[in-house]
Amino acid sequence: MEGRPVVTPMGTPPGRPCGTTRGPAPRRPGDAVDRVLTDALYDLEDYTADPSLREPGDLSDGELTSRIRAALDELGPAGGP
């Protein structure tokens, strides 16, 4: 089969995400939600509830609250647009 492109059993060229054959996938509304939630989870990871256990770089109560509120604002109202 020389000269023919290698294709996986699903018909997708190796190294490309399923369902795409050319270039990056278009941005979807869910991508923004995923990014905001991922950032919020990283913020929670950088937070220690007990102030005596906090290390440099850990978020304070106020910093975490501010970041989570900003994430909620970015997501928009709970009822939709």
HELIX and SHEET records of a PDB file:
HELIX    1   1 PRO A   29  GLU A   45  1                                  17    
HELIX    2   2 PRO A   51  LEU A   53  5                                   3    
HELIX    3   3 ASP A   61  LEU A   75  1                                  15    
END                                                                             
